[in-house]
Amino acid sequence: MISVQEAQRILQEHLPDPVRELIALENALGHYLFEDIQAPEPSPRYTNSAMDGYAVRWEDCSSASSDEPVMLRVIGESQAGIPFDSMVSPGTAVRISTGAMLPDGADTVVRVEDTSDHGGEVSISAVRRSGQDVRKRGEEFSEGHRIFRQGTCIGARELALMAAVGLHTVPVYKRPEVSLLVTGSELVCHDDTDILDYQIRDSNTIMLAGSIQESGARLCATSHVQDNLASTVEAVQRALASGVKLIICSGGVSVGRHDHVREASLQAGFSELFWKIRQKPGKPLFAGVRDGVLLFGLPGNPVSAYMCFRNFVRPVLAQLQGVTGLDRTVTAKVSEPMINRGNRTLFHRVNIENLPDELAVIREVSPQGSHMLSSIVGADGYIELQPGEELASGDLKEVTLF
């Protein structure tokens, strides 16, 4: 067996090359940028009003007060999408709507509530300062300003800003393409009503498919493979021929007579990177490489499969999308003593209790069997305990959040 750190180092040395592409803005949600983006135009695009009111010259109304209001002649209107096409001259004002272009000659907007409309004239009772309620062209950012960094994940907010500056295509990392093979002659579909006593409902397929999609990758194919060598070899070869970057297998990686994933992968031309890691859960993790394609053989126990995915597959999918990681962590305080008495790195599932004005508190989830899905469903995340590591109450520990 090798250490968790050594396995992660080996994977770093055999990462497939990320693929870049230009895609339409409307298809970019959830993708990661492969390069910085500079603004093709300033924001705002033109000087406009922040309020409904009147566009005026400051020097015409700077002395206005409720006791001595200033009267100006109204010569027109500027509304959003229909600008006023003449000059604001001395002694005049132009009605203006929020977002409407500020007319030439005007430098200030007086709010409606500080005015009285007298038909062809407006009475101004207060103006706070020169330039009041004017959004100047380029005040948010100028043309050429970097508005996004490489590696940014494109969400709804990012889409809005991209659309606002006129971007219609976006340079992104292509979603890594993955093929999923789930082995096990004992497995039946989760909705099978004719399940026999010796059969198990397949939870790994839907769990790993969801994990792949949550990690920003594209699941290209899913196969259920019977526990025999010929079927496993055929399934691996078929996945390899499909052109995916990653092949993920679940089950069949231990030392039993019916565990064929490792041997099938070798027969399909994969070179072994490692097999068996000093970790719990997930000791019999297998990884191989062929022609830039990575193959992972995850354990069949669902918790082991999930934790191996989180610690080894998910980081690879992150780097294929130009980012170092997809997970968030938080530092929290240990509520009660914890110790790893074994000789393997322990991925211990925990809950986090948030307390007002205090550090969050870590509480362990129990029980933690590798076949017990409730130990991940009922957890907020996990901590990593090295062999012999002991935590006392009040110690701080980093939690990787689910």
VOPA-231455 format. One line per field, with one value per residue: x, z, y of N, C-alpha, C in turn; chain. Coordinates in steps of 0.1 Angstrom, whole numbers. Layout:
BEGIN
nX <- c(X/...) .
nZ <- c(Z/...) .
nY <- c(Y/...) .
caX <- c(X/...) .
caZ <- c(Z/...) .
caY <- c(Y/...) .
cX <- c(X/...) .
cZ <- c(Z/...) .
cY <- c(Y/...) .
chaine <- c(A/...) .
END
This chain:
BEGIN
nX <- c(8/3/8/-18/-10/11/-3/-18/2/12/-10/-10/11/2/-20/-46/-46/-61/-90/-98/-124/-146/-177/-212/-227/-251/-248/-229/-232/-219/-194/-158/-136/-110/-92/-83/-108/-112/-130/-150/-162/-170/-184/-208/-222/-228/-232/-256/-288/-294/-317/-353/-362/-350/-328/-302/-282/-257/-248/-271/-288/-277/-281/-306/-334/-358/-370/-362/-368/-357/-366/-370/-371/-388/-376/-379/-376/-358/-358/-354/-339/-348/-333/-329/-324/-311/-294/-289/-295/-285/-307/-326/-342/-344/-368/-361/-356/-349/-319/-318/-301/-279/-285/-266/-248/-260/-252/-260/-286/-318/-338/-372/-388/-377/-387/-413/-438/-447/-462/-450/-427/-404/-401/-374/-364/-343/-309/-284/-256/-231/-232/-249/-266/-259/-247/-217/-201/-183/-177/-179/-162/-136/-132/-113/-106/-99/-123/-129/-112/-90/-102/-124/-156/-185/-214/-248/-246/-222/-229/-247/-232/-214/-232/-241/-219/-218/-207/-208/-198/-178/-147/-138/-130/-134/-160/-149/-151/-167/-169/-189/-186/-203/-198/-210/-228/-248/-263/-293/-316/-326/-353/-365/-390/-391/-371/-348/-339/-312/-301/-291/-301/-290/-271/-248/-245/-263/-254/-226/-229/-243/-223/-203/-215/-220/-194/-188/-183/-190/-212/-209/-216/-231/-227/-237/-220/-214/-200/-176/-145/-143/-166/-160/-135/-144/-162/-145/-128/-147/-154/-130/-127/-146/-136/-135/-121/-118/-123/-145/-148/-168/-166/-154/-125/-110/-95/-108/-121/-139/-133/-126/-117/-92/-75/-88/-84/-57/-54/-67/-48/-40/-17/-7/-10/-13/-24/-43/-44/-32/-56/-88/-122/-118/-95/-88/-84/-79/-58/-52/-35/-37/-26/-32/-56/-73/-80/-101/-106/-129/-138/-165/-183/-206/-200/-172/-167/-177/-161/-136/-140/-144/-118/-99/-108/-125/-107/-91/-109/-114/-89/-88/-106/-93/-90/-78/-92/-124/-138/-149/-136/-136/-125/-129/-139/-130/-153/-152/-128/-109/-94/-72/-66/-56/-35/-38/-46/-74/-106/-128/-162/-181/-203/-211/-216/-230/-224/-236/-215/-191/-165/-173/-184/-171/-187/-186/-199/-219/-230/-200/-197/-184/-203/-225/-246/-259/-239/-227/-247/-258/-239/-219/-195/-160/-131/-96/-77/-45/-25/-24/-29/-42/-69/-78/-104/-115/-94/-84/-95/-94/-122/-134/-160/-190) .
nZ <- c(0/-6/5/10/2/-16/-36/-45/-55/-76/-93/-101/-118/-140/-152/-176/-205/-203/-221/-243/-253/-272/-263/-267/-249/-236/-230/-211/-184/-153/-163/-165/-168/-192/-196/-188/-189/-206/-204/-231/-235/-218/-185/-168/-202/-212/-200/-175/-158/-123/-111/-112/-124/-130/-154/-151/-151/-128/-120/-124/-104/-79/-57/-48/-25/0/9/-10/-38/-71/-104/-134/-170/-187/-213/-226/-227/-215/-219/-209/-235/-253/-260/-251/-277/-278/-265/-230/-220/-204/-177/-182/-181/-183/-183/-169/-169/-148/-157/-182/-208/-200/-210/-233/-219/-194/-160/-136/-117/-105/-81/-84/-60/-50/-64/-80/-103/-128/-152/-180/-166/-140/-105/-83/-52/-38/-41/-37/-43/-68/-97/-87/-85/-109/-132/-143/-175/-177/-150/-134/-146/-170/-206/-216/-190/-167/-160/-153/-140/-151/-146/-132/-121/-139/-130/-124/-118/-131/-157/-162/-161/-182/-203/-202/-211/-237/-245/-264/-269/-250/-236/-224/-203/-216/-205/-187/-200/-191/-185/-169/-151/-135/-115/-105/-99/-82/-82/-87/-104/-88/-87/-90/-84/-80/-65/-52/-22/-20/-35/-42/-42/-66/-57/-62/-89/-94/-74/-81/-107/-101/-86/-105/-122/-104/-101/-123/-147/-177/-180/-201/-206/-191/-176/-165/-152/-153/-130/-143/-160/-188/-195/-181/-192/-218/-213/-204/-226/-244/-232/-233/-261/-266/-264/-240/-212/-187/-170/-148/-126/-105/-77/-76/-73/-53/-37/-42/-57/-77/-84/-109/-121/-119/-133/-158/-167/-170/-190/-210/-217/-200/-179/-146/-120/-93/-66/-39/-10/19/36/51/48/18/10/-12/-37/-71/-98/-132/-163/-197/-228/-221/-209/-179/-156/-130/-104/-82/-48/-40/-19/-9/6/7/-20/-25/-9/-19/-45/-38/-28/-47/-75/-79/-74/-97/-118/-112/-119/-146/-154/-150/-124/-90/-71/-61/-37/-6/25/61/91/123/157/177/194/212/223/197/180/159/158/141/113/90/70/80/69/84/90/98/116/116/140/142/162/178/174/178/172/148/158/157/154/156/133/138/134/114/93/62/45/51/41/54/69/53/42/65/72/74/63/62/82/81/95/105/108/142/150/173/186/209/230/219/202/170/137/102/81/54/33/24) .
nY <- c(-12/23/57/82/107/100/87/108/124/108/108/135/135/123/135/140/161/193/204/231/254/275/286/293/320/315/288/285/283/271/263/267/295/296/316/350/376/406/437/445/469/500/503/522/522/546/580/584/587/582/583/591/623/655/667/689/720/724/750/765/759/756/772/767/763/753/776/795/786/775/783/767/764/738/719/695/659/631/597/563/546/564/591/627/650/674/704/711/742/773/781/761/729/693/667/635/600/571/556/567/585/611/644/665/692/691/684/674/657/664/651/639/642/665/686/706/704/726/726/739/746/739/738/740/728/718/708/687/683/690/670/652/621/611/587/581/575/546/545/523/503/506/503/474/468/442/419/393/366/339/306/313/302/301/315/325/352/359/354/374/398/393/393/419/434/427/402/373/348/325/318/287/259/227/206/178/145/116/81/57/27/2/-25/-58/-86/-90/-68/-49/-27/3/7/-18/-40/-67/-77/-100/-120/-122/-102/-68/-34/-11/15/29/36/58/75/80/89/113/126/129/147/168/176/191/177/157/131/105/78/50/19/-13/-40/-74/-98/-110/-118/-115/-99/-76/-68/-63/-42/-22/-18/-8/16/29/32/51/76/91/111/101/70/55/30/10/-11/-46/-44/-55/-83/-106/-137/-129/-103/-83/-59/-47/-66/-67/-41/-40/-59/-45/-27/-7/9/2/25/28/6/-1/17/34/40/48/50/29/14/-5/10/15/27/35/42/50/61/89/86/83/57/48/25/22/12/-11/-8/16/40/39/41/67/84/79/89/116/123/117/114/136/159/156/160/187/199/194/213/236/245/244/230/219/219/233/244/245/259/244/238/211/190/169/144/128/101/84/52/34/22/36/64/82/90/108/112/140/163/198/222/253/281/311/339/324/300/274/241/208/177/142/118/90/56/46/29/15/6/20/43/63/75/94/108/119/137/167/170/160/151/147/123/114/84/75/101/123/142/167/179/211/215/228/220/213/211/194/203/187) .
caX <- c(0/10/1/-27/-2/19/-13/-22/13/12/-21/-6/21/-5/-32/-48/-45/-74/-94/-104/-133/-154/-191/-222/-229/-263/-245/-217/-234/-212/-181/-147/-129/-96/-84/-89/-116/-112/-143/-149/-167/-170/-197/-219/-218/-230/-235/-271/-294/-296/-330/-363/-361/-347/-314/-300/-269/-255/-247/-284/-297/-269/-286/-320/-338/-373/-374/-360/-367/-352/-376/-363/-380/-386/-375/-380/-375/-349/-362/-345/-341/-352/-326/-331/-314/-306/-286/-295/-289/-288/-321/-335/-341/-350/-372/-352/-360/-338/-312/-318/-289/-278/-283/-254/-250/-264/-242/-266/-300/-326/-348/-386/-393/-372/-392/-427/-441/-456/-464/-438/-416/-402/-395/-364/-363/-331/-299/-274/-242/-229/-231/-258/-274/-254/-238/-208/-196/-170/-173/-178/-149/-134/-129/-100/-104/-101/-135/-129/-99/-90/-106/-137/-168/-196/-227/-259/-241/-212/-236/-254/-222/-210/-242/-241/-208/-219/-201/-218/-191/-170/-136/-140/-125/-145/-163/-143/-160/-165/-177/-190/-189/-206/-198/-217/-239/-258/-270/-305/-320/-332/-368/-369/-400/-390/-358/-346/-333/-297/-298/-289/-304/-278/-271/-236/-247/-269/-245/-214/-234/-245/-210/-196/-222/-217/-180/-187/-180/-202/-213/-212/-222/-231/-228/-237/-211/-215/-187/-167/-134/-146/-175/-153/-126/-152/-167/-134/-124/-157/-153/-118/-129/-155/-129/-136/-109/-118/-132/-146/-154/-172/-166/-145/-111/-104/-87/-117/-121/-148/-129/-119/-115/-77/-70/-94/-78/-43/-56/-71/-37/-37/-6/-11/-4/-13/-35/-43/-39/-33/-67/-100/-125/-114/-82/-85/-85/-70/-57/-43/-34/-34/-28/-38/-69/-72/-91/-102/-113/-134/-144/-180/-190/-209/-192/-158/-167/-179/-150/-125/-143/-141/-104/-90/-114/-130/-96/-86/-119/-112/-78/-92/-114/-85/-90/-70/-101/-139/-143/-147/-132/-139/-118/-138/-134/-134/-162/-148/-115/-109/-81/-70/-57/-51/-22/-42/-53/-89/-115/-138/-173/-185/-212/-207/-226/-227/-228/-235/-202/-181/-161/-182/-180/-172/-192/-185/-211/-218/-218/-192/-194/-182/-215/-236/-248/-263/-228/-223/-259/-260/-227/-217/-182/-151/-118/-85/-68/-34/-23/-19/-33/-52/-74/-84/-116/-111/-85/-90/-93/-100/-132/-138/-174/-198) .
caZ <- c(0/-6/13/3/-4/-27/-46/-51/-63/-89/-102/-107/-129/-152/-156/-190/-209/-203/-235/-243/-263/-272/-264/-266/-236/-230/-226/-203/-169/-146/-169/-159/-178/-194/-197/-183/-198/-204/-208/-245/-235/-205/-178/-178/-216/-214/-188/-174/-145/-113/-105/-120/-120/-140/-158/-150/-149/-114/-117/-124/-92/-67/-45/-45/-12/1/11/-22/-49/-84/-114/-147/-181/-191/-227/-232/-219/-219/-212/-212/-249/-262/-254/-256/-287/-279/-254/-219/-220/-191/-173/-187/-175/-191/-175/-171/-162/-143/-168/-194/-211/-196/-222/-233/-212/-180/-152/-123/-117/-93/-79/-85/-48/-46/-74/-82/-117/-131/-166/-188/-158/-128/-93/-76/-38/-31/-49/-26/-48/-83/-102/-79/-91/-123/-134/-154/-184/-173/-136/-128/-152/-184/-217/-214/-176/-164/-153/-149/-140/-155/-135/-126/-124/-145/-125/-129/-117/-141/-170/-163/-164/-196/-213/-201/-219/-251/-248/-269/-268/-238/-236/-212/-203/-219/-194/-188/-204/-182/-186/-156/-152/-121/-115/-94/-104/-72/-82/-95/-105/-75/-87/-92/-74/-79/-59/-44/-9/-21/-44/-36/-50/-70/-53/-67/-102/-93/-66/-88/-118/-95/-82/-117/-127/-94/-103/-136/-158/-185/-180/-214/-207/-178/-179/-154/-157/-145/-123/-149/-166/-202/-196/-176/-203/-229/-209/-203/-240/-250/-227/-239/-275/-268/-264/-228/-205/-174/-169/-134/-123/-91/-74/-83/-72/-41/-39/-43/-70/-86/-85/-122/-127/-121/-144/-170/-171/-175/-203/-220/-221/-190/-170/-132/-113/-79/-62/-25/-4/34/39/55/40/4/8/-25/-48/-82/-108/-143/-174/-211/-238/-216/-203/-165/-151/-115/-99/-68/-41/-42/-8/-13/13/2/-34/-25/-3/-29/-55/-33/-25/-59/-88/-79/-77/-111/-126/-110/-126/-160/-156/-148/-110/-81/-63/-61/-24/4/38/72/103/134/170/181/206/221/218/186/178/148/164/130/106/77/70/83/65/95/87/109/115/121/147/142/174/176/178/182/161/146/165/150/161/147/129/142/131/102/84/48/37/57/34/63/75/44/41/77/76/67/57/69/86/77/106/101/118/155/153/184/188/222/230/218/191/157/126/90/77/40/33/13) .
caY <- c(0/36/67/91/118/95/84/121/129/100/113/148/133/116/142/143/176/200/208/244/256/287/282/304/325/308/274/286/281/260/261/275/303/292/328/363/384/421/443/450/482/505/502/522/525/561/587/583/591/571/585/599/637/665/669/704/725/727/764/771/756/753/780/763/759/753/790/802/776/780/780/764/761/724/719/682/647/620/585/551/542/576/603/640/652/688/708/718/755/780/783/751/715/682/655/623/587/563/549/575/592/625/653/674/704/689/677/670/653/667/641/643/646/678/695/708/705/737/726/741/749/731/745/731/732/713/701/684/685/689/656/643/610/609/576/585/565/540/546/509/499/511/493/468/464/428/417/380/359/325/297/317/294/310/314/334/366/361/355/387/408/390/398/434/440/423/389/363/335/325/308/279/245/218/196/164/135/104/69/50/12/-3/-40/-65/-95/-90/-55/-47/-14/7/6/-31/-45/-81/-80/-113/-118/-121/-91/-54/-23/-4/30/35/42/71/83/84/98/126/131/133/160/179/181/198/168/152/117/101/65/42/5/-23/-51/-87/-101/-120/-111/-112/-88/-65/-64/-57/-29/-12/-14/0/29/35/35/62/89/99/113/93/59/53/17/8/-25/-55/-40/-61/-95/-118/-144/-123/-89/-83/-46/-45/-75/-63/-28/-44/-66/-35/-19/3/7/4/36/23/-3/-2/29/33/49/42/39/29/8/-11/19/12/37/31/52/46/71/101/84/78/48/46/14/25/1/-13/-3/29/51/39/46/81/90/78/99/130/126/114/117/150/168/155/167/201/204/194/225/248/250/235/223/223/218/244/239/255/255/243/233/197/190/158/138/119/95/74/42/25/26/42/77/80/101/107/120/149/174/211/229/267/288/325/346/314/290/262/229/195/165/130/110/75/48/51/17/18/2/28/55/74/82/105/116/127/144/180/169/150/155/137/120/106/73/79/114/125/155/169/189/225/216/233/211/217/202/195/203/180) .
cX <- c(9/2/-9/-20/6/9/-17/-11/14/2/-17/3/14/-18/-34/-48/-59/-77/-101/-113/-140/-169/-200/-225/-240/-260/-233/-219/-226/-198/-171/-140/-115/-87/-91/-98/-115/-125/-141/-155/-168/-184/-198/-214/-219/-234/-251/-275/-296/-310/-340/-362/-359/-332/-312/-285/-267/-255/-261/-292/-290/-274/-300/-322/-353/-378/-373/-358/-362/-362/-368/-374/-377/-387/-377/-378/-365/-353/-353/-349/-344/-345/-331/-320/-309/-298/-294/-288/-292/-303/-331/-333/-348/-355/-364/-357/-347/-332/-311/-305/-290/-276/-271/-258/-254/-253/-248/-281/-306/-337/-363/-391/-388/-377/-408/-429/-451/-459/-451/-426/-415/-396/-387/-362/-350/-322/-287/-259/-242/-226/-240/-266/-271/-244/-229/-203/-183/-167/-172/-164/-148/-132/-115/-98/-107/-113/-137/-115/-101/-93/-119/-148/-179/-209/-237/-254/-231/-219/-242/-243/-216/-219/-243/-231/-208/-211/-211/-211/-181/-159/-136/-132/-136/-147/-156/-153/-157/-174/-177/-194/-191/-207/-206/-229/-250/-267/-283/-308/-327/-347/-373/-378/-399/-377/-358/-338/-318/-292/-297/-293/-292/-279/-259/-237/-252/-261/-233/-218/-236/-232/-202/-202/-219/-203/-178/-184/-192/-201/-218/-219/-221/-234/-229/-230/-212/-201/-180/-157/-137/-155/-168/-143/-133/-157/-157/-129/-134/-157/-141/-120/-138/-149/-130/-122/-107/-128/-133/-154/-157/-173/-156/-130/-104/-96/-95/-116/-130/-145/-120/-114/-100/-72/-75/-88/-64/-44/-60/-60/-34/-25/-10/-3/-3/-25/-33/-36/-41/-43/-79/-111/-118/-100/-79/-87/-74/-70/-48/-44/-31/-36/-35/-51/-66/-84/-90/-111/-117/-139/-159/-188/-193/-202/-178/-157/-168/-167/-138/-127/-139/-126/-95/-96/-118/-118/-91/-96/-118/-101/-80/-100/-106/-85/-83/-79/-115/-145/-141/-144/-135/-131/-128/-132/-139/-142/-157/-135/-118/-95/-82/-60/-52/-39/-25/-48/-68/-96/-128/-150/-178/-196/-206/-218/-222/-233/-227/-222/-191/-177/-171/-176/-182/-177/-191/-198/-209/-231/-212/-189/-193/-194/-227/-237/-252/-251/-222/-235/-261/-249/-226/-204/-173/-138/-108/-77/-57/-32/-17/-23/-44/-56/-81/-96/-110/-101/-92/-86/-101/-110/-134/-153/-180/-206) .
cZ <- c(0/2/4/-4/-17/-39/-53/-60/-76/-98/-109/-118/-141/-155/-171/-193/-209/-218/-234/-255/-261/-273/-263/-252/-229/-226/-216/-188/-164/-152/-162/-170/-180/-196/-191/-193/-195/-210/-222/-246/-221/-198/-168/-192/-219/-201/-187/-160/-136/-107/-115/-115/-132/-142/-159/-150/-134/-111/-118/-112/-79/-55/-41/-31/-11/3/-2/-34/-62/-95/-128/-157/-186/-206/-234/-222/-224/-211/-217/-226/-258/-256/-259/-265/-289/-266/-243/-217/-207/-189/-177/-179/-184/-182/-179/-163/-158/-155/-181/-196/-207/-208/-221/-226/-197/-173/-138/-125/-104/-92/-79/-72/-43/-56/-73/-97/-119/-146/-174/-180/-146/-117/-85/-62/-31/-41/-39/-31/-63/-87/-95/-89/-106/-123/-146/-162/-179/-158/-129/-133/-166/-194/-215/-199/-174/-155/-147/-150/-145/-143/-128/-130/-128/-139/-130/-129/-128/-155/-172/-167/-178/-206/-213/-209/-233/-255/-253/-270/-256/-239/-223/-214/-207/-208/-197/-191/-197/-186/-173/-158/-137/-122/-103/-99/-94/-73/-91/-94/-92/-75/-90/-81/-72/-73/-51/-32/-10/-31/-36/-46/-53/-66/-59/-80/-101/-84/-74/-100/-113/-91/-94/-122/-117/-96/-116/-148/-165/-185/-194/-215/-193/-182/-166/-159/-148/-140/-130/-157/-180/-203/-191/-186/-214/-226/-209/-217/-247/-245/-232/-253/-277/-267/-251/-222/-193/-176/-154/-133/-108/-88/-81/-83/-60/-46/-41/-56/-81/-88/-98/-127/-129/-133/-157/-175/-176/-189/-214/-223/-211/-182/-155/-126/-98/-77/-47/-18/11/38/44/55/26/2/-6/-38/-59/-92/-119/-154/-187/-221/-233/-210/-189/-162/-136/-112/-84/-61/-43/-31/-10/-7/9/-12/-34/-20/-12/-41/-51/-32/-37/-72/-89/-81/-91/-120/-124/-119/-142/-164/-152/-133/-101/-73/-64/-48/-16/17/48/84/115/146/173/194/216/215/207/184/167/154/153/124/92/80/71/78/74/92/99/106/120/127/147/154/172/182/183/170/160/154/157/159/151/145/133/139/117/93/69/39/42/50/43/69/66/42/53/81/68/59/64/72/82/90/102/112/131/159/164/186/202/220/229/207/178/146/114/85/62/39/21/6) .
cY <- c(12/46/75/101/113/92/97/126/121/105/126/146/127/122/143/158/182/204/222/246/270/282/295/307/317/294/274/284/269/257/270/282/298/304/340/369/398/426/449/464/487/502/514/526/540/567/588/587/580/572/592/613/646/667/684/707/729/742/771/769/753/761/776/759/759/767/798/792/783/775/778/760/746/724/705/671/637/607/573/546/553/588/616/645/666/691/714/731/762/783/773/738/705/671/643/611/580/555/556/583/606/634/661/687/702/681/672/666/656/657/647/649/660/689/696/711/716/738/727/745/740/740/735/737/727/705/699/687/685/674/647/633/609/597/579/573/560/540/533/503/504/500/488/464/449/426/403/374/344/317/301/307/303/306/324/349/369/362/368/398/406/395/413/441/435/410/379/349/337/315/300/266/236/209/183/154/122/93/61/35/8/-18/-46/-73/-95/-77/-56/-32/-9/7/-7/-36/-60/-85/-92/-110/-116/-110/-77/-44/-14/11/36/42/57/81/89/93/112/133/136/147/171/185/188/190/164/137/112/88/59/28/-3/-36/-63/-90/-113/-112/-107/-100/-75/-59/-57/-43/-18/-8/-6/14/36/40/47/76/97/101/105/82/56/39/17/-7/-34/-51/-46/-73/-108/-124/-137/-108/-89/-70/-44/-53/-71/-50/-31/-50/-56/-25/-8/-1/11/16/33/14/-5/10/28/44/41/52/40/23/3/-3/16/24/32/42/45/57/84/99/78/68/47/34/17/13/0/-8/12/41/51/45/62/88/90/88/113/133/124/117/131/160/168/162/182/206/203/206/237/253/240/226/228/223/230/237/250/250/255/237/219/197/180/151/128/114/85/64/32/30/31/55/75/93/100/117/127/158/186/218/244/273/303/331/336/306/279/250/217/184/153/124/96/68/52/39/21/14/11/42/67/81/93/114/125/135/157/179/159/157/144/135/110/95/78/93/115/139/156/179/203/226/221/223/216/207/204/193/195/190) .
chaine <- c(A/A/A/A/A/A/A/A/A/A/A/A/A/A/A/A/A/A/A/A/A/A/A/A/A/A/A/A/A/A/A/A/A/A/A/A/A/A/A/A/A/A/A/A/A/A/A/A/A/A/A/A/A/A/A/A/A/A/A/A/A/A/A/A/A/A/A/A/A/A/A/A/A/A/A/A/A/A/A/A/A/A/A/A/A/A/A/A/A/A/A/A/A/A/A/A/A/A/A/A/A/A/A/A/A/A/A/A/A/A/A/A/A/A/A/A/A/A/A/A/A/A/A/A/A/A/A/A/A/A/A/A/A/A/A/A/A/A/A/A/A/A/A/A/A/A/A/A/A/A/A/A/A/A/A/A/A/A/A/A/A/A/A/A/A/A/A/A/A/A/A/A/A/A/A/A/A/A/A/A/A/A/A/A/A/A/A/A/A/A/A/A/A/A/A/A/A/A/A/A/A/A/A/A/A/A/A/A/A/A/A/A/A/A/A/A/A/A/A/A/A/A/A/A/A/A/A/A/A/A/A/A/A/A/A/A/A/A/A/A/A/A/A/A/A/A/A/A/A/A/A/A/A/A/A/A/A/A/A/A/A/A/A/A/A/A/A/A/A/A/A/A/A/A/A/A/A/A/A/A/A/A/A/A/A/A/A/A/A/A/A/A/A/A/A/A/A/A/A/A/A/A/A/A/A/A/A/A/A/A/A/A/A/A/A/A/A/A/A/A/A/A/A/A/A/A/A/A/A/A/A/A/A/A/A/A/A/A/A/A/A/A/A/A/A/A/A/A/A/A/A/A/A/A/A/A/A/A/A/A/A/A/A/A/A/A/A/A/A/A/A/A/A/A/A/A/A/A/A/A/A/A/A/A/A/A/A/A/A/A/A/A/A/A/A/A/A/A/A/A/A/A) .
END
